[in-house]
């Protein structure tokens, strides 16, 4: 005789309470993820400052983070003076080889456990393996 798996049934008595609780969890999660992104952006900006070409001090001084409508951004410019130089350093031109600093900073930050560190600074959201708790 083949045994049948037991059926599982969940009755939701107060649907609106459950939906309200889920919305509160989603809001809390959104705030936590925004905080993690902010801390991670700050770390990437600091590493970028260490990696940018040393003859471009003005770019180095103007690497910063900004919270925009689309989330946290790491920004590099020359403070309004020939802003394109920051981009040209990263990707190069037909006359200048690239001297990247932003993408390597992202890679170094993530490789050194930056996401877990940012989560810890934000009060913890990720477990030891980097997955959601």
N, C-alpha and C positions, 0 to 999 in steps of 0.2 A: 504494500500500500504506500502511495506517495503522499507525503505530508504537504499540506498547503501552508504557505507563509501566513502568519497572523496579519490581519488587517489593522491599519493604524488610522485612527480617526481623531481629528482635532475640531472641537466645536469652539467657534469664536462667538462668545455671548455679546460682548460689547465691541463691535467693529470700530466704532468711532474712537474709542479709547485706544485701541491698538494702532489705528492710523495716526492718532495724535502722538503716541509714543514713538512711532517710527519717524515722524517728522522731527521730533526733538532729537532723536539719535542722528538723523541725517544732518541737521543743523550743527550739532556738536561736532560731528565728523568733518563737516566742511570747514568749520573754524579751526579744528586741529590740523587739517591738511594745509590750510593757508599758513598757519604758524610754522609748520615743518618746511614748507616751500620758502618762507621768509628766511629762516635760519640757514637752510641749504644755500640760498642765493647769497647771503652774507659770506658764507664760507668760500663759495666759488669766487666772489669778488676779491676776497683777501688773497687767495691763491693766484688769481689773475694778476694782481698787483706785483706779486713776486716774479711772475713769469714774463711780463711785458718787457720789451726791449728797453734796456736801461738808458738809452739815449733819448727815450720818449717819456721823460718825467711828467710832462703835462698830461699825457694820456693816463699814466699811472695814478696821478692825483685825482683824476676825474672818473675813475672806475667806481661805480656805486650801484646800489640796488634801488629799484623803484617799484611800488605797488601800483599797477595799472589795471584797467578794466579786465584784461585777459589774465591777470595774475602777477606774480613777482617776476621781475626782469633784472638781469645784470646788464648794466649799461656802461659802455666805454666811449668817451669822446674827448675832445680837447677843450672843453668848456666853451664851445661856440666858435673856437678858432680852428678853422680847417678840420671840422669834425670827421671828414672822410679818412683822415690819417689813421684813426683807430681801426677802421675797416680794412684799409690797405695793409696795415701791419698783419692783420689776421689772415687775409686771403692772398695778399701780394698783388702786383700789377704786372704789366708787360715789361716794365723796367726794374721792378723790385721783387725779389724772392719773398715768399710769405715768411713771416716770423710770428707764427700763431701763439697765442697766450690764452684765449678764452676757451676754446675747445679742449686744449690740454688741461686747463684748470678744472673744467667739468669732469673730465676723465679721472684726474688725480683725486679730486674730492670724493667722487663716488667709489673709486678703488680703495680709498683709505677709510671706508666705512662712514662716509659723510651723511648718508641717508639715515642711518641708525643714530648717529650723533645728533642730527637735527631733530629727530623724533624724541630723543631723550631731553634735549633742550626745551622742546614744546610740551613736556610733561608726559611723554611716552604714549605711543600709539602702536609702534611696531615691536614685535617680540625679538628675541635674540637672533633669529634667522632672517629678519627683515620682513617677515610676513605679518599680516594684520593679526592683532590679538583678538 
